[in-house]
Amino acid sequence: MMPTLNPVEILLGALSGAVNRMVGRPDVPLSPTIAPTLTEALKEELVADPALRHIANAEPWYASRVTWGAILAALSPILGLVFGHALSAEDKASLAEIAVALGTLTGAGLALYGRWRARAPLRLK
């Protein structure tokens, strides 16, 4: 079975290959002795950049907008019932309906926004 590389590892490997291929080019003043140092410094900078984790969708599940949208949409009916218990029957029904509608709308909106902004499938860690 072949190991699966995540998008960050693929990008870092491509970066390393590109730096190594540039050594010896007449238009690039890069010596074979400095290439490994440059490659490692670039890798450190890229890995520290949160934009790379976002683009590669290598962020943890709790940083996913789609995940939070789905959680909110799933919890909204329960929150409607919880907050509706202390009211009269009429008010409880109205508040529960409003809470469910708002929660579902907000959760669906967050899920859609997160999916539209995501650049790769969600990875579970």
ABEGO torsion letter per residue (X at the ends): XBBBBBAAAAAAAAAAAAAAAABGBAABBBBAAAAAAAAAAAAAAAAABAAAAAAAGABBAAABAAAAAAAAAAAAAAAAAAAAAABBAAAAAAAAAAAAAAAAAAAAAAAAAAAAABABBBBBX
